[in-house]
Every structure is written in structure tokens, then in C-alpha cells.
């Protein structure tokens, strides 16, 4: 999960990348990008990172043996967002189906159709098939969530 925060506390959680992105209606926008592991033991950290979140990338593991963990992690993200009165269907959201390259190594992976049906059928969020290892669609995912988040913020400031 990658959470984009444009305001809020600056506590460091796992990977953190801040950078200035420009202005919206005279306001300087500074993105704070955090990555948080999906394991249950990091629930409290994920909850904290989602406080004040303006956009979210949910990174699903394409391996078949991670199917149930993907479902639980997405449900957990939805539940944690509700704690802050945010709806996963209303915030900028992009899904990234990672580790697509593993299929070439003979490791069983879920198809894009299976991932879409199980994770994105109701959300209908933009998605990317990706491989962080080789960099496939990583930048495209980031560009998409930044674009959606900036548009959402501009609309909020109207």
C-alpha cells in the first residue's frame, strides 16, 4: 500500500518520499508518499499512515498463494479509512498488481481478470499490471495517483 498525504504529521513509517509538486489555486502542494507492508502485524502503522490520506495506491501481490492476504489487506485498508470518515470508493485510488514477472519463472500467479474480479469489481479503480523488480508500470502508477489526487484536491478547493 502506498499512501499519499498532502498534509498532516511527518512521522517516518517505512519508505517515505516527500517532494513538492506545484500549486493548486495558490496553495503549495507537497506530497508525502509512504509505503507500508500489508502484514497484519503492521495494522497500527497502516492506520496511522492513513490518517489525513488524500490518495491511495493498493499494491496487490500477484502470486496465487497471496490471494487471501490481498483480500484481507484491502478490507483492512477500507476499514482503517472508515476510522477517519473516508470511503475507499471516494478517495483517489489506484490498484497495482505487482510481481507479474513471476509467471515467467513458473511461479503460479493470478490472472489480471481474477485480480480485477476479486479486488476491483466494485471499486472500478484504475489499475496497472506491474513488476517493481524490473520497474514495469511503477512510474505510471505513481503518475496516475498523483494526477487523481491533484484533481481531487483542486475540486475540494473550488
N, C-alpha and C positions, 0 to 999 in steps of 0.2 A: 504494500500500500504506500502510495506517495501522497502526502497531504500538502496542499499549497495554502499557506497562510499569508495574508497580506497585512496582517496586524496582529497584535497580541504579544504574549511573552516571548522571550528569546532563549528559552531553555533548550539546551542541546540534547537531542534524542537521536542516537544512532547517526545516520548520514544527515547532514544539514548543509544546504547551499543557499545563501542569501544573495540576491542581486537586484539592482534597480532596473526597472522595465520601462519607465517613462511616466507620463502623466495622463490622468483622466480628469477632465473638467477642472484643471488647475491643481489637482491633488497628485503629489508624487506617489508612485506605486513601487513598493519594494516587496518582492516575493521572498518568502521563506519556504524553502522546499525541504521537507523531511521525508526520510524513508523509515518505515517501521516493519519489523518482521511480523508475520501472521500467526506465530505460535501463541497458544493460549496463555503461556506464562508472561507474555508482553501486553496483556489486555489493559492494564493500568496505564502503561506508556502510550498505547494507541489511543486510549480515551483522552489523555492529556493533549496529545498532538491534535486531536480532532476539535478541541476547544477553539473556537474562532476560525475554523477552516472555511475557506472560500471556494475551494475546488479540490477534487479528489481523483487520483488515479488508483484503481484497484488492479493490482498485478496478480493474475491467477497463474498457477503452475500448471503447465500443460500435461504433466505426467499423469497417467491413469491412476496411479496409486495416491495421488493428491486430490482426487475428485472430491471426496467428502470434506477434506480440510478447506478447500476452496469455498464450498457451500457454507461451512461454519464461519469462516473468516468474513465472507461477505455479509452474512446475517449479523455477525458481531459488529461490523462497521455500521450497518444500518441501525442497530440497537444503540451503539455509542453516540451516533449522530442525534438520535432522538433525545438523549440526555441534554443536549444543547438546543433542543427545539429546532432541529434541522431535519429535513426529509431528503433521503438519498435520491429521490426522484426529482427533486427540485434544485439541487446544487449542481454546478458543473461537474460532470463525471465522465471519465474515460476508462474503459477496461483494456487491459493489456494482457494478452495470452502469451506468456513467456515460455521459454525453453522449447520453442518449435523445432530447433535444430536437433533435439534428442531423437526424434523419429528417424533421422538419417543414421543414427548409431544403433538402431534396432531396439531402442527403449520404447515401450508402449506409451503412446501419447493419445490424449483425447482429440477428436477432430474439432475443427472450428465450429461445425454445426452443433456438436454435443456441448461445447462450451457456451455457445450462444443460447441454446435451449435451456441449459441449466442455470446460467448466471445472468443472462442479458435479455431474456424473452420479455420480461415485464419492464425492465429499466429502459430498454431501447437506446442505450448509450452508444456513442461512437466507440469503436474497438480497433485494436491493432494486433495482428499476429506478430510476435517479436522473439528475438533472442538477444538478451543482454550480453551474453558471452561474445557474440560476433557483432553486436551493435545494430542489428536489424530492427528498424522501426522504433528505436528508443528515442531518437531526436524527434521523430514525427509524433510520438505520443506526447512528449513534452510540449511541442508546439501547439498541439490540439488543446491540451488542458489550459495552457496559458491563454490561448485565444478565447476559449469558452469562459474562462474566469474573468478576463478583462471585459468581455462583452457583458457578463453578468454584473460586474461592478459598475460599468458605465450606465446600465439600465437602473441599478439601485440609486445612482446619484442624479437621475433625471428629475 
